[in-house]
């Protein structure tokens, strides 16, 4: 499954995981923070992250410009097949607000 997502400025997508799908996250434009259970990692244009099945992840656009990313999910033919579980403890990215992006 292939998806293009725009993350609005100063918004974030909650920490979550997919039990049945691995994911690739590629930054096309802008930048932001790749969220995990550990320290966030800054991503810039051209950066690619591989997220194995079941690994907690999210994204925070902590900038004043939109961020555009491509996600590819392997092992499923539709997003609903991937599974979606929200982490019980969400990080508090700097000044980004929660989003359902």
N, C-alpha and C positions, 0 to 999 in steps of 0.2 A: 504494500500500500504506500502511496506517495502523496504527500501533503505539503502545501505552501502556507505558512502562517505569518501574519504580521503582528508583532507584539507592540502595542502602543507605548509611547514614552512613559516612564515611571510606573509601569505595571508589571505584575509577575504572575506566572502560572504555577500553581501549587505543587508541592512535593508529592509525587505519586509514583506508581509502578504498574507495569503490565506483566501479568503472570504468563501470558501465552505469546508474547512477541518481543523480539529484540528491536532496537531502534537506532537509527543513525540520525544525527542532528547536525545540519550544515548551515552556517551563517552566510547568507547572501549579501546582506547590507546591514549596517549598524553594528552594535555590540551589546554585550550584557554579561550576566553571570550564570554559568551552569551551576545549578544547585544539586547537592547530594547530601548525604547524612554528615559529610565532613565539611571542610572549608569550601566556599564557592570558588569557581575557577573562571577568570575573565576569558570570554570568547570574542574574537574579532572576525572581520570579513575573511572568509576562506577557511576558518577553523571547522573541524569535523570532530564530533564526539560519537563514540560507539557506546550504546547502553544495552548491556545484556538483559535477557529476560529476568524479571523480578527485581531489578536494581532500582532503588529510589532515585528520582531525578525531577527536576523542574527547571524553570528559566526565569530570570529577573532582568527586565530591561530597566536598568537603573540610570538611563540617560534621558536627555530631553528630545531625542530623535527616535523615530520608529526603527524597529529591528525586523528584518525579513529573514525567515529561516525555512529550509526544506527539511522535512522529516520523512524518513523511509522506515516502514515497519516490516520486518521479515517474519515469515511463518504464518501470516494471516492474510485473508483476502479482503477483509473489511475491518474498520476500526473497532466495531463492536465485538469482534472476535478476540481482540488483544487482551481484554480484561482491563480494569481500571480500579485501583485501590488508592485512596488518599491516605497519606502518612498522618498518624495521629498528632504529631508535633510538627508544626510548620515553622520554618525559619522566618526571621524578620529581616528581609532585605532592607538595606539602608532607607531610602525614601520611596520605594516602590509600593504601590497598592495592589492588593489581590485582584486577580482578573480571572474570568472563565475562558480566557483565550485558548 
